[in-house]
Amino acid sequence: MFKNKTILVTGSAGFIGSNLMKKLLSKSENCTLIGYDNINNYYDVSLKEYRLKELDNIKSNNNYIFIKGDLIEKDKLDNIFLEYKPSIVVNLAAQAGVRYSITNPDAYIQSNLIGFYNILELCRKYPVDHLVYASSSSVYGGNKKIPFSTEDKVDNPVSLYAATKKSNELLAHSYSKLYSIPSTGLRFFTVYGPAGRPDMAYFSFTNKLIKGDTIEIFNYGNCKRDFTYVDDIVEGVMKVMEKAPEKKTGEDGLPLPPYKIYNIGNNNPENLLDFVQILSEELVSAKVLPKDFDFESHKKLVPMQAGDVPVTYADVSELEKDFGFKPHTTLREGLRNFANWYYDYYMKGVK
Ligand SMILES: NC(=O)c1ccc[n+]([C@@H]2O[C@H](COP(=O)([O-])OP(=O)(O)OC[C@H]3O[C@@H](n4cnc5c(N)ncnc54)[C@H](O)[C@@H]3O)[C@@H](O)[C@H]2O)c1
């Protein structure tokens, strides 16, 4: 897909970043692919090491380099931009998680605001063809109108995490306008899959259920999430990476910002109770849970949590219009892949 390009992916030891790098390694030719990640311990570091090892084992004719570093280390990043002059930058490194932002605000300000600003500054200093960065469905806050459209007002974040993601979009807009940096922000909707993030429900529920603990289902199960399989996200990101927003001139003779925002979500929200039902069935099929597992006695319906929203639902018509693509993996297929991976990784010890 990509030929003779230099691409920098931050957060490349992360869930989405490692999957993107995997695809880039297998689909690109003669590219220099640079991964950057601080490998922080927000969750089990061995999972990040496992993902990086998988990347090391992929044979390709690309030049793959991994550099350990923090977005905060501007000089280190500057040296990377100076040496490699990436033409495409995909910024996925960030402090993720809505709930953690309530108790650990510092990490969000550092990585998501100052870190993102460093990326913008370097894209200005060493002009890039395209900056693609992760935003989030959380920017829609408690919006009532569904499905969520990129045309909707998103000025009411209900978590600091969401506020930093919305800020990224604003900062990117100003850089696109002032310095004509083509940028695309992608609002991801609840991404899941094999070797995903242990802090997310499908993964933490599984960890709890195998220990015989009870899982808590928020808002008494009256939540809907647009669960999006990681391969669909990666396919969407790759399509977007290839086509930077065009540089055009406005009526005032000044450049219009080459700036775009897209939703990438499944466009098919699932009720949380249906989601846990499918998860439990797939965990049994994959032998993660025993056949006679009494699922009903291990779930508890509890009230809504601060920072959470009752529904997420992506309008992906813009993505379809511009790229002819929308996510298609069903929740059952995706959770089956997760359950099989979980069995191999934790129960058979294939690492
Ligand atoms: N997974 C989802 O459901 C989801 C939904 C919406 C948005 N996003 C966004 O997508 C991106 C990737 O998410 P993910 O699920 O892969 O999360 P992840 O935590 O698995 O990946 C992020 C990676 O970035 C690294 N990182 C964090 N702060 C850093 C810093 N300051 N410097 C360098 N590296 C740093 C981490 O070590 C991690 O490996 C994030 O920006 C996240 O906010 C994810």
The ligand as a Gaussian input file, in Angstrom:
#p B3LYP/6-31G(d) Opt

LIG

0 1
 N       -8.911000       1.722000      22.504000
 C       -9.970000       2.524000      22.410000
 O      -11.115000       2.095000      22.603000
 C       -9.805000       3.975000      22.038000
 C      -10.979000       4.730000      21.830000
 C      -10.849000       6.077000      21.498000
 C       -9.591000       6.637000      21.357000
 N       -8.471000       5.885000      21.582000
 C       -7.170000       6.529000      21.430000
 O       -6.386000       5.768000      20.525000
 C       -5.004000       5.846000      20.891000
 C       -4.441000       4.458000      21.093000
 O       -5.187000       3.811000      22.118000
 P       -4.908000       2.331000      22.596000
 O       -6.210000       1.745000      22.959000
 O       -4.008000       1.659000      21.643000
 O       -4.151000       2.651000      23.968000
 P       -2.788000       2.049000      24.558000
 O       -2.685000       2.599000      25.932000
 O       -2.759000       0.579000      24.371000
 O       -1.706000       2.689000      23.620000
 C       -1.098000       3.945000      23.849000
 C        0.414000       3.740000      23.859000
 O        1.007000       5.019000      23.999000
 C        2.063000       4.941000      24.923000
 N        2.181000       6.253000      25.554000
 C        1.331000       6.845000      26.418000
 N        1.773000       8.048000      26.787000
 C        2.917000       8.234000      26.109000
 C        3.869000       9.286000      26.065000
 N        3.712000      10.386000      26.810000
 N        4.941000       9.150000      25.275000
 C        5.133000       8.030000      24.523000
 N        4.287000       6.991000      24.543000
 C        3.198000       7.095000      25.323000
 C        1.691000       3.854000      25.883000
 O        2.819000       3.221000      26.476000
 C        0.886000       2.890000      25.009000
 O        1.693000       1.829000      24.544000
 C       -4.954000       6.724000      22.138000
 O       -4.712000       8.039000      21.736000
 C       -6.364000       6.614000      22.694000
 O       -6.696000       7.722000      23.475000
 C       -8.561000       4.564000      21.907000

